[in-house]
Amino acid sequence: MELLLQQTVNALSLGGVYAMLALGLAIVFSIVRLINFAHGEIMTFGGYGIFLSLVFGFPPVAALIIGLAAAVVMALAMERTAFRAMRGADVVSLLITSFAVSEILKVLFQNGISARPVPITFPASWSGTYQVGDITFGVVPTVSILVTLAALAGLTFLLRRTVSGMAMRAAAEDIEMLRLLGIRANRVVAVAFALSGLLAGIAAVIWTAQRGSVDPMMGFFPVLKAFIATVLGGLGSLGGAVLGGFAIGIVEVLAQAFLPETLAPYRDAIVLAAVIAALLWRPDGLLPAAKTSRS
Amino acid sequence: MISTASALPLETHPARLAAANWVRTAICILLLAAVVACLTLAFGRTGERIAVQLCVNVTAVVALGLFCGNTGIVSFGHGAFMALGAYLSGILTMPAGLQRTALPNLPDFLAAHELSVWLALPIVAIAGLCFAAVTGSAIARLAGASATIATLGLLIITHGIAVGAREITRGSQTFFGVPRVTDLTIALGAALVFIVIARLYRESRHGLFARAARDDPDAASALGISPRRTRFVSWCLSGALATVAGALYGHMLGAFSPASFYLSLVFAHVAMMIVGGMASVGGAVAGVMVVTLLQDTVRQFEGGAELLGFVFPEFFGLTTIALGLAILLVIWLRPQGLVGSFELGPGADAPFLRRIGRGTKPANDPEKVAETMLQARSLSKSFAGVRAVDDVSFDVPTGRITGLIGPNGAGKSTLVNLLTHQYDADAGKALINGTELTKVRREAVAGKGVSRSFQNLRLFRGLTGYENVLVGSLAAGRSRQLAAPVAIRELGDLDLGEVAGKTADALPYGARKRLEIARSLSQDPSILLLDEPAAGMNPAETDDLADRLVRTSEARGLGILLIDHDLKFVNRLSNWIVVMNRGEVIAQGLPEDIRTNPSVIEAYIGRGRTAAEAQFVPNKTTRVLTVGVDQ
């Protein structure tokens, strides 16, 4: 029982990170058809933002905010420099562009900061545990679940109730039409990138708080999982991305907890193989995005 | 619209195309041979080393491009095949003594074979093919970006397994003792063989089908081509080749680890493919050259260098940055890559091929088709609560042109999509001679004798006019020898002789419309569904098309379902008219009865007008009507 509850917390916390990354990918994909390989570098940059501001002596809370801001700035900068020129290009060109951007940024991180992990130390009280009855829970995983839920709720509110949110949902359906209606598409796209950057920044905060270090590949690997999550959920579907993210997090934690020791090295392989098997059963994903093509 | 002069005879087109294709292959080969010769002659041992590396890269990228170029899906998963090839070939060829120390726990069935590389490579190729068949059965189900991400998943999975399976691969440690047998002869030989295989595949039946499905999956499946199958076939061949390329790479390196086949290798290969141009074999070859030379140049500066008085610091990863920038520049400035979207070399219309006189006689007109009846029975389909098609029943027999008219949004195109199983019907069925089309696979509809055109043009953009029709003809199940004369016949019948060698994208609008009809007719259908064939044509073109349709339908006895909202056009051609409005059939009958039917007039021009206004009007008014109907 205790194990089950603890693992549930772990699964939700990891799944939440994947869900936020996948949601960021899906927001951008649904509007500009970009599968952003460089999304991981946005997260990594957020992590370095935290690291550097701690080095320069900012208090921890300020450092977190600076980390979030760094991720948002990075996302916007990417959009402005690399992707805006490519607006309307086909999916493959966009994907390859972001792939190149991602590789370049990783090298810059390696040379500009360090190829090795750099430590991030938060106050000890942040990484403690607390007791509910007889069961011990970690503070960080619990807080990260709350933060994830708050972020998802906030984003849902934004998309459903505010003008820019509605503009974004409209852009996901048909950005040309939106332009004809006199809404500035560049603004909508920029807001989408900013949101995806913010989500990646939150993911960076949670990730660094749990692992205590940043390295050039920090964002890359979770984002690989998030890619798979977006496809599992149904590429371009926002709800699907969140669902896919949680699903992968849960499967991963289950695999970690219950796979026999001999299979431990194959954990990632098994998780991904399970996901691909799920795609055989539903090639369009768990919650497919609406199709708008006409014959 | 009609190009002047120099129209080459249509009959010689297939022979000219075949010759042009061989010339294109020869150009790829000569290009590679020339660069290799330059490198070895000019730079001696260093040049030879670079040449070997270049040739191995050509094998890998040609294998990668065979999948990506023909299906349009970028794969990040080919590193998995290369790893499989390198490790398997390494284990099979390794000296037994060395193997006992390096891999003490190797399973018995793999141990102590000491094969020569010539025996190992076929085994490796077969293993690669099996691995590709297993992975392809999953990946081929996905299309576009989802498939790309799945290939990335494959790469991660394989990497995880390679790191985990210590007894076979030494885990993440270096795997050593692989005989370094990839010399220039083997590498160059393999590269040339790979180029020829990829070129042959690209122009083969399966290659054409794959490229057709890449350009337009819906149109391809309406012709009876299964896009998933074309992806699967391309994946399997490409995977088997990539596995062999991996083996050669392993035998070049001599020692490697799972990281050697991970993201940086994949990134380099994808960069080569994109820089050269993904759509062609020539692009793969050119891309490898440019990028390999770029890499080798930049690598010298990675450890720091002094140039023109400036001292550059050590900068690890400079080659990666150079590759990244090369990709970005190419994509921004020349999205189709340096070579562009077509194969390097001449097309079938090149002047020096003019002398080829071997003609392909157009096939005779097909026999009159057997009597067939396409029936819609209570077909219904809703989209999010809107009943687009509501309980529609009518017949389309052979030997008759059945007109289907109705205002915009009446559900006409949805109906065609239901008849051809492009959509799943909510209720009701479509039958051809009693067989339920609504129950067969979408790709099987064409085989039942139903062919269609699309409202918005759906040609295969990357193929020439001739190839577009040839794909239709091949998809009808004919051999190459039988398919070509039929394609020539249809192109001739629709007066498309001049555009046979041009890409579909470059044709004028009217020719594109006719090309789509030629493509459908090349399948010898019993029933032809034409979704607004005259839309966007000028009056002269419309008249011309009408004449041709009447002639074809009489000569071949086929049944046509003609969908349009140009009343005059439909009236002129049809012997029977079905009228739809708001998803329902509101009338059907002989044209003269329909003209005077009050509910038809109401649907088209509203209450209180006369039939005369709806009918015997010059073209100008028809257009006004159509505009009115849009509201």
Boltz contact constraints between the chains, C-beta under 6 A:
constraints:
  - contact:
      token1: [A, 35]
      token2: [B, 145]
      max_distance: 6.0
  - contact:
      token1: [A, 91]
      token2: [B, 145]
      max_distance: 6.0
  - contact:
      token1: [A, 92]
      token2: [B, 74]
      max_distance: 6.0
  - contact:
      token1: [A, 93]
      token2: [B, 331]
      max_distance: 6.0
  - contact:
      token1: [A, 93]
      token2: [B, 335]
      max_distance: 6.0
  - contact:
      token1: [A, 96]
      token2: [B, 274]
      max_distance: 6.0
  - contact:
      token1: [A, 97]
      token2: [B, 331]
      max_distance: 6.0
  - contact:
      token1: [A, 100]
      token2: [B, 324]
      max_distance: 6.0
  - contact:
      token1: [A, 100]
      token2: [B, 327]
      max_distance: 6.0
  - contact:
      token1: [A, 100]
      token2: [B, 328]
      max_distance: 6.0
  - contact:
      token1: [A, 103]
      token2: [B, 267]
      max_distance: 6.0
  - contact:
      token1: [A, 103]
      token2: [B, 320]
      max_distance: 6.0
  - contact:
      token1: [A, 103]
      token2: [B, 324]
      max_distance: 6.0
  - contact:
      token1: [A, 104]
      token2: [B, 321]
      max_distance: 6.0
  - contact:
      token1: [A, 104]
      token2: [B, 324]
      max_distance: 6.0
  - contact:
      token1: [A, 107]
      token2: [B, 317]
      max_distance: 6.0
  - contact:
      token1: [A, 107]
      token2: [B, 320]
      max_distance: 6.0
  - contact:
      token1: [A, 107]
      token2: [B, 321]
      max_distance: 6.0
  - contact:
      token1: [A, 110]
      token2: [B, 317]
      max_distance: 6.0
  - contact:
      token1: [A, 227]
      token2: [B, 149]
      max_distance: 6.0
  - contact:
      token1: [A, 228]
      token2: [B, 153]
      max_distance: 6.0
  - contact:
      token1: [A, 231]
      token2: [B, 146]
      max_distance: 6.0
  - contact:
      token1: [A, 231]
      token2: [B, 149]
      max_distance: 6.0
  - contact:
      token1: [A, 235]
      token2: [B, 145]
      max_distance: 6.0
  - contact:
      token1: [A, 235]
      token2: [B, 146]
      max_distance: 6.0
  - contact:
      token1: [A, 265]
      token2: [B, 164]
      max_distance: 6.0
  - contact:
      token1: [A, 266]
      token2: [B, 164]
      max_distance: 6.0
  - contact:
      token1: [A, 268]
      token2: [B, 160]
      max_distance: 6.0
  - contact:
      token1: [A, 269]
      token2: [B, 157]
      max_distance: 6.0
  - contact:
      token1: [A, 269]
      token2: [B, 160]
      max_distance: 6.0
  - contact:
      token1: [A, 269]
      token2: [B, 161]
      max_distance: 6.0
  - contact:
      token1: [A, 272]
      token2: [B, 153]
      max_distance: 6.0
  - contact:
      token1: [A, 272]
      token2: [B, 156]
      max_distance: 6.0
  - contact:
      token1: [A, 272]
      token2: [B, 157]
      max_distance: 6.0
  - contact:
      token1: [A, 273]
      token2: [B, 157]
      max_distance: 6.0
  - contact:
      token1: [A, 276]
      token2: [B, 138]
      max_distance: 6.0
  - contact:
      token1: [A, 276]
      token2: [B, 153]
      max_distance: 6.0
  - contact:
      token1: [A, 280]
      token2: [B, 138]
      max_distance: 6.0
  - contact:
      token1: [A, 283]
      token2: [B, 141]
      max_distance: 6.0
  - contact:
      token1: [A, 283]
      token2: [B, 142]
      max_distance: 6.0
  - contact:
      token1: [A, 295]
      token2: [B, 218]
      max_distance: 6.0
  - contact:
      token1: [A, 295]
      token2: [B, 417]
      max_distance: 6.0
  - contact:
      token1: [A, 295]
      token2: [B, 454]
      max_distance: 6.0
